[in-house]
Amino acid sequence: MDAQLVVIIAAAILVAAIVGSLLFLRGYSGRFTFDTHGGTRPRAAEGEGSTPAVTFKGRFTLLSAGLGAMFCALAAKLWSMQMVSSDYYERKAKSNQTRTVTTPAPRGRILDRNGVPLVSNRASLTVAAYRDLAEDAVVVRHLANVLGMPYVAALRKIQNNSEGAQSRHTIAVDVRRSTIAYIQEHAGEFPGVLIDERTERIYPQGQTAAHVLGYTGTISQEQLKASKDDSASDKISYQSGDIVGQAGVEIQYEGLLQGVRGEQTVTVDAAGNITGQSGSVPAKPGSDIKLTLDLKIQQACEKALANAIELAKRSGQRHAGNGACLCLDCTNGEILGLASEPRFDPSVFIGGISPDVWDELSSKESGTPLLNRAVGGQYMSASTIKVLSSLAGLEYGVYPQGRTTVCTGTWTGNGEANPKHCWLRTGHGTMNLESGLANSCDPVFYDIGKGFYDNKDNPEGLQEVFRRWGLGAKTGVDLPSEGVGRIPDSAWKESYFTSWSDQDRAWNPGDMTNIAIGQGDILVTPLQMAVVYAGVAMGGVEYTPHVLLSAVARDGQGDAFRYNDDGKKERLRAKIHAESNLALVKQGLHDMIYGSSSDVASHFKSLPVEVAGKSGTGEKSNEDDYSWFCAYAPAPDPKYVVVALLEQGGGGSATALRAVRDVLGVIYDSPDGSSAVDNSTR
């Protein structure tokens, strides 16, 4: 309650008292007469000779007492306000004269593991003003002309309250220095126009690692509402108009990258217009974060993938153009490089993105560049899954080490009416599990699939092994929009194909033989397969893949956060019933490269280390083959896992292999000098 309100209340009480008195007297004026001697006497009512029950003197006494009580109450209230609560009302009065406005803080930088900036900030000169400038049409029009923008657009920017009524309203960003100089030199012509220096995102490495880094944009209403609904004690306070992460690391680690807003106290008049400034608290920048990415390996993954796609196109795969390539440190789960094609330029999101550009980045015609295919792309695994099919066959006794299969090029284990073919139509001859894996002999794995289907005790043991190794579930990588994949089984088929007949929806031997070779309805992500091969390389121990290495404290002193290395998942070691089983599989992966009679070995023999790996060729109706290659090195003491996937890229040993070899060549400083293209191994 301020002084004006007190005066109004006092006046109201006084007026009420006077009016009440006049009405009181007027009400009894007709009840009395005046005689010739100046006295008064009650006027007798018609037909009555009695005097009034209450005399005029008594009523006047009551009126005086009432007025006295009201004035005493008013005096007591004024005394209480002035003497007892003066400090409180003084604070209230001052609060009505000041406002606290906030200023945005620079976001933290994103660095590679060696401290090389991947995302940084640059200074941006901004023209701003307080809301009351909108009342001066002459200045606004002059300013709009200088900035080269329509008058209406400038006016709307000034009137826009998304940044707060008393905050500086942004009129234009990234204004040229010559324009800023003109405004400052003619300050008298632009009263109330302010020049701010803010920051905008900059990408020193261009499009490199765009899918990992993500991009920023203005906070959406959904994000703003979610932040206000968040009950966490350390939540960030957002305002409309704030720039926040929208994808990749930018959104995954928004809590670290987002800084602490600054505060400035301003004085305002009764209309809310800024009249002056007082104290301020500067904004605190967000934390810089280091990623596990190695810029050298990251660039190698991107270049190798692009080269492999170009090779596929030259080899007749005209629909090639999309794919993924990643490199993982199998000893700790650190992602050293992660590429996805097609790429996008994160700088197009600075200052807002046009609807046309957004539609292009989201369209299938342009290859959906915003999709991170290494993490979110879901594909049939092709023959790369045979490493797990082998372990499952050994574990459940479906295909023991001593068993053999005669490959003639055609397999009739499901009956002569339902033949299935090996990729090598002339056949491989007699194969055991190790040689079957090395040569990717399909009939060996048809036998495994049929063996599980006929196994009454564990008919879905194959799917159980797939799931145990992490397929059909998220890996837990610290990147958004991770794909889950799919491990089909009888329950899934029955619920998925609802329009089919009961007979067609029933799980059959063909379904099992399909998933044993990675075809049919099975879906995996390139990252999932990288984790699988990392687990094989490490003898059954998987680590959670991650891209965060550490975060630097906002004061620059030490690390505010380091990735927790306790992410190791020993979900496999205890369930590999014999070390010899894993040893057989690893030998088969080694022989796939060096024991092959094809040209595969020629690409890897020039490396200073030995490599173990597996190719794959996914078949999809009405599309060209999908190309896979998964490998780890050095084979005896693994450190790196490299996986490549090319959509409609042809045979695995023809194109995806080349991407993997190029990445290893950069790691070991040993480029591949071979130019041969070979399709002999799938």
N, C-alpha and C positions, 0 to 999 in steps of 0.2 A: 504494500500500500504506500503510494508516494504522496507528496504534499498536495498535489492537485486533487487527488481522491479524498483526502481529509477535508479540504475546503468544500468540496461538493457535498459530502455527507453532512458537514456542519450546517451549510446553507439549507439543505433539504430539511433538516430537523427544525431549524428556526422558522422556515416558511410554514412547515406543518403546524408548529406551535401557534403562529399568528393566525393562520387560517382557522385552526381549531378554536381559538379564542373568539374570533369574530363570529363564527357559527354559533358558538355557545351563547354569546351575548344576544345575537339576533334571534336565537330561539326563545329567549325570555323577554324580548323587548315588548312583545304584545301582551304580556302577562301583568304589566304595571302601568299606572297612570300617574300624572303629576298634578298636584293640587295647586291652588293659587298661591299658596305659601311656600312653594318651592320643594315641597316634600313629595314623596311617592307613596302610593298605596296600591295594593293588589287590585287588579280589575276583576270584579266578580264575574264568574261565568254565568252565562244565561241560565236562569233557573236555579242558580246556586247562590248561596250567601256566605259560603265558607272561604277561607284564605288558603293559598298554596301550601302543600306539605313541607316544601323545602324553601327556605328564604333565599333571597338574592345574595345576602352576605355569606351564607354557607357555601353556595355554589362558587362564588368568587374565591373563597378560601381554598376549595378543592382544585380550582384551576391554577391558582398560584403555586400550590404544592406540586402539581403535575409538571408545570413548567420548570420549577426549581429542580425537580428530580432529573428532568431531561438535560438541563444545562450542567448539572453535577456529573451525569454520566459522560457527557461530551467532554467536560473538563478532565475527567479521570482518564478517558481514552487518549486525549491529546497529551496528557502528562506521561502516560505509559509509552506512547510512541516516541516522544521527544527525550525522555529521561531513561526509561528502562530498555527499550528496543531500538535505540537510535543507531547502534552499530549494524544491526540486522538490516534496517531499512536503507542505511547508507550503502551496504553491499548490494542490496537489490537495485538501488538506483544506478550504481556503477555498472552492474551487469547488463542493465538495459542500454548502456552507452557503449559497451564493448562487445566484440565478437571474436571468436577464435577460428581462424581459417587454416587449412592445411595445405602443404605443398608436396607434390609427388617426390618420391625418392628414386634415384637411379637403380636399375636392376643389377644384380651381380653378373659378372662375366662367366662364360663357360669356356673352360680350357681343356686341352688334351692332357694326357698323363704326364707329359713333359713340360707343361706350363704354356704351351703354344695356344694363343687365343683362337677359339673357334667362333665365339660370339662375344662381341664387345659393345661399347657404347660410344657414340660420337655426340659432340655438342650440337644442339639445334637451337637457333635463334627464333624466338617465338614472340609474336605481337599479341598482347593481352590488354584487357581493360576491366574495370569494375562495371557493374550493371547500370549505374546512373549515367554512363556515357551515352546510352541509347537515347536519352532525352535531348541530346545535342545533335540534331540531324545534319547540320552543316559539317561538323567535325567527322561524323561517321561517313558521310558521303565523300569527303576529301580523303579520308583514310582508305576507303574502299578503292578509290581511283588509284592511289599510290600502290596499293597491294595488288591491283589488277584483278579485283573480284567484284561481283555485282553488289550494289548497295544493300539489297534485300538479304543477301547471304551474310554480309558483314553484320547487319543489324540482328539477324537471328542468332549469330554466334554470340553477340554481346548479351542478348536477352535469354539465352539458354541457361537454365539453372541446374543443369546436370552436374556441374562442378561446385554447386553451392551458391546461395544467393550473395554472400559476401566474398566469395572466392574470386580470384582473377579469372575472367572468362577468356579462354583461348580464342583468338580471332584467326590467326594464321600461324602455321608451323613451317620450319625450314625456309624462313624468309631470307632472301639474298642479303649479303652484307651491305651492298650498295643501297638497298631499300632501307635497311636499318639505319645506315649513316644519314640518309636524307631525313628520316623521322627525327633522329636525335639532333641534327643541325637545325631543324625547324620546329623545335619543341613547342614554341609558342603557338603554332598552328594546330598542335595535337594535344591539347590539355587532357589529362586523364589517360592517355595512351602509354602503356608500359612495355618495356622490352625485357623478356625473361630468357635465361639460358637454361634450356632443359636438355634431356638426353634422348636419343633414339638408338634402336638396335642397329648394329653394323656387323657384317659377316666377312671378316678378313679373308676367309678361304672360299668365298663364293658359295656355290651349292654343295660343297663338301659336307657330308654327314647331315644333310638336311632332314632326313627321316629320323635320325636320332635326336637332333637338336630341337626340331619342331619350330614353332613360330609363336608370336605374341599378337594380341589384338585387344580391342576395347572390351571390358568386362560386359558380359551379357546380363540381362535381367535375371535369368535363371541362376547364373553364377553368383550374382549379387544377393539374391534371396537365399541361396544355399549358404553363403558366408555368414549371413545374419542369423540363420537358423542353427549354425554350428555353435555348440555349447562349450567347445574346448577353451581352456583358460589362455592358451597361447595363440589363439586364432588371430589372423590378420584382419584389421579393420579396413574394409574397402569402401570406396565411394563410386557413385556413377561416373563413368568417364575414365576410370583407372585402366591402365594397361596391364594385362595379366597373361600368363601362359595359356595357350590354347591347344598345343599338341607337343608330343615328344618330351624331352627333358624339361622344356620350358614349363609345361604344366605338371609333370611328375614331381619336380622339385620346386614348385612355386613358393612353398614356405621358406625355402632357403634363399631363392633368388630375389624375392620381393623385399624391398627395403622397408624402413620405418618412416612414415610420413613426418615431415616437419610441421611445426605449428607457428603461427604468427598472430599476434593480438592486434586488432584494429579497432578504432573508435568509430561509432556511427551516430548519425542524427536520428531524430524521431521517425524519419521515413525509411531508415535502414541504409542510407547512403554512407559510404566510407568518408570520414572526415580526417583521419590520421592513422598513424601506425605507432605501435609501442614495441614491447619485447617480442622476441622470436626464438624458436628452437630449431636449429638446422635439421634437415632430413638426413637419415642414416642410410647409406647405400646397402643393397642386399649383399649376401655372401657370394664370393666367387666360388665356383665349384670346379673340381677337376674330375674329368671322366676317365674311364679305363681305356678309352680310345687312344691309339697311337696314330698320329696324323700320317705317318709314313705308311702304315699298314692300311689305314682307312682309305687313303688315296689309291693304294694298290688294289684293294677290293673293288673300288669303283671303276678304275681303269680296266681291270681284268674282266669285270662283268660286261662293260661296254665293248671290249674287244671280242669277247666270246659271242655276244649278240651279233656283232658285225660279221664274224666268221660264219655264224649260222645263216645269216642272210645270203652271204656269198655262196654257201653250200646248198642253196635252194630252199631254205626255210623262210619263206617270204613273210610269214606272220610273226616271226621272232621279233622281240622288242621289249618284253617285260621279263623281269627275273630278280634274283637276289643272290648275294654272296656275303658270307660272314666268316670272321676268324675269331676263334675262342681259345683262351688259355685254359686248357683242360685241368691244370693243377690248382686253379682257384676260381674258375667261372668268369673271369674278367673277359668282357667282349673287347677285342682289340681293333676290330673293324667291322662295319656293317653297312652294306650297300643295297640299294633297291632301285630298280629301273622300271619306269622312267622316274627321273628326279624332278624336283621343283626348286624354285628360287624363293627362299624364305623372306627375302627383302621385299617381295611384292605385297606383303601383309603390313608393312610399315605405313602408318597413317590411314589404314583402312584399305580394303580390297574391293574392287568393283564387282558387281554381279556377273558381268561377262567373264572376267578372269576366274572367279570362283566356279562358275559353271564349267569352264574349260578344265580346271584342275580336278573336278569331281566326275567328269564324264568318262564313260567307257571308251568312247571314240579316241580320246587322248591317252588312254591307258591308265586312267585313275592314278595320276602321279602322287596324290596325297597318301595312298595306301603304302604302308611299310610292309612289303612282301616278305621280308625276312622274319618278321614277328607276327604279322596278321594274315599273310597269304596261306591258304590251305590247299594242299595238293595231294594226289595219290603219291605214295612214297616210291613206287616202282621197286626195282631190285635192291635198293639201299636197305629195305626192311629185311632182307634175307639174313642179315647178321643176327637179328633177333629170332627169326624163324629157326635158324640153326640152333641157337641156345635153347629154345623151347623144345625142339625135337630131341635134343640130348637130355634135357632135364627130365622130361616126362617119359623117356624111353621109347618115344614114337619112332625116332630114327637114331639108333645107337651108332657109336663110332665104327663098328665093324660092318654096318649095312652098306649095300651098294645099289645103284639104279642103272639099268641099261637105257641109255638115251638114244633113241633112233630118230629123234626129231618130232615124233608124234607120241603122245601119252594117252592111253585108253583106260586109266585106272577107274574112271567113272562109267565105263561101258563103251563098247564099240560105237554106240550111237552118239556119244558125247566126247569126241576126241578133243584133246588140247595139244597145242604145239609148243615146241621149244623155240626160242628166238633164232637158234641155229637149226634151220630146217633139215640139214643133213645129219644132225645128231652129234653128240659128244662121245658116244661109246659108253663104256662102263665108268661110272662116277661114284665116288664116296662123298661124304659130307664136305670134307676139306676141298677136294677138287671141284665138287659141285658149286661151292661158294666162290672159289677162285675163277671158275669159268661161267659163273652165273647160270648154271644149267637148270632150266625151269622144271623138268620132270623130277629132279631130286626134291624140289620144294612142293611140287604137286603131291608127291608121296607123303610129305610131312603134313600138308593140309588134309589129305584124305585120312591119314592116320589119326589125327585129332578128331575128325568127324566120326570115325568109327570107334573112338575110345569112349566107352560107356562111363568110365569113372571121371574123366576130365575132358568132356567134349569141347569145352571152350578154354582149355589150357593155353592155347596159342594167344587168345585175346588177353588172358590174365598176364602172360609174360609181357605183351606189348604195354599194357597199362602199368605194370610194375616198373618198367623203364621210363615211364613218364608220358607215354603217348595217350591221347584222349584227354589231356588235362593241361592247364597252364603250367609253364615252367617256373613262374614266379618272377620273371624278369621285370626290372624296374622301368618299364616303358608301357605306355597306355595302349589299349586296343589290341591286346595279344589274342591270337586265335587259339581255340581249344583243340581243333581237329576232331577226328571221329574214329572210333574203333567199333566197327559194326558187329553185331551178334544177332542171335535169333529174336531177342526181345526188341531190339532196335528195328529190325526189318519189319516185324509185325506191326509196330506202331507207326512206322514211317510211310509205308506204302498202303495207305488206308483205302485207296480205290481199287486195289488188286483183290483177286479172289483169295480165299484162305490157303488154297494150294500154292498159289504163286508167292504168297507172303511167307511161306514156311522156309526156314533155313535149310539149305541143301548142300551137297558136297561141292558143287561148283562155287558156291559163295566162299567156302573155306579154302579151296585151292587158289581162288583169286587173291584173297588177302595174304596168303602165305608168300606170294610173289609181289605184293604191294600194288595190286591192281584192284579193280572193282570199286567198292564204296569206301575204302579206307582213305582217311585224310590226315595229313600231318603238316606241320609248318617247318620251314628250313631250320629255325632255331631249335625245335624239338629234336630234329635229326642230329644237329650239332651236339646237343646234350647227350643223346644216345651214344654217339661215337666217342664223345669225351669219356662217358662211363666205361665203354669197352676199353679205351686206351688206358684208363686208370684202374683197371682190374675190378670194376664193379662199383666204383665210388663216383657219385655225381655231385657237382656243386651247382648251386643256384646261379644262373647267368645274371650278370649285372653290368651296368654302365657307369655307376657312380663310384668314384675312388675316394674322394674326400671333399669337404667344404671348408673354405678358409673363413675364419671368424670375421665379423664385420669390422672389428678394429684392426684387422690385418695381422693379429698376433696368434699364430698357430692355427690348428684345425679345429673348427667348431664341430665337425662331424666326420667320422670315418666309417666306411662300409664295414659292417659286422662280418668278419670272416667265418662265423659259426654257421654259415649257410650250407655246410656240407650235408649231403643226404646219403647216408649209407643204407639205401633201400635195396641194394642189389647184392652186396658181398655175401651176406648170410644165405642167400637163396641160389647162389651158383654152387651146385652140389659138389662139383669137382673142379679144381683148378685146371684139370686137363681139358674140360669142356671149353673154357675161355681161351686156353692156349691153342686149341684146334681152330677156333674161330679167328683168332688173331693171325694165325699162320695162313689161313685161307685169304684174309684181307691183304696180307703181304704178297702172297702168290698171285693174287688178282692183278697186281702191278708188275711184278718181276718175273712171274712164272708164265705169263701169257705169251703166246706166239705172235700176238698182234703188235701194233706199233706203240701200245701204251707204255711199255717199259722205256722206250727211247726218250720219252718226255721227262722221265724222272731219274734216269741214270746219271744225268749231268748234275744233279743236286749233290751237295756234300753229305747229305743224310739220307737214310732209307725212309720210305713212306709206305704206309698201309692204307688201303682205301677200297671203295666200292662204287661202281657206276650204277646208273639206273636209267631206264627209258619208260616213262609213263605213257600209257595209251588211253586216249580219250576220243570218243566218237565224234566225228565231223571236225576234228582238229588234228594238227600235226603233233608228233611225239613231244613229250616234255623231257627235258634233259637234266639228269642229276649226277652229281659226283660228291662223295664224302670221303675225307681223308684225314689222317693224323700223322704227325712227325715230331721228332725222330721215332721211328717204329719201336726201337728197343727201350727208349726212355722218353715217352711222349711229352710234348709241351704245347703244340699247336694243333687245333682242329680247324679245318677249312671245309666249308660246304658251299656248293653253288647249285642253283636251280634256274633253268631257262624255260620259260613258257613257250611251247611250240618251237623248241630249239634243236630238235633232232635227237640223235643218239647221245647217251651220256658220255661215252668215250670220245665223242667227236667234238663237243663244244663245252659242256660244263667242266670236263677234265681240264681243258685249256685254261679256264678261269682259275681253278684251284692251283694248277701248276704255276701260273703267273704270280699268284699271291705268295706261294712258297719261294718263288724265285726272288722276290723282293725281300722277304724275310732273311733269306740266306745269301743274298747278293749274288744270285746265280740265275740270270734270265734264261728262258728256254729258247734255244736257237733253232728248234725244229719247226718246220712249217707244214708237216704232214697232217692230213685229215683222215681219220680212220673210223669206220663204223663197225668194226668186227666184234666188239665186245659191248654187251648191253649192261 
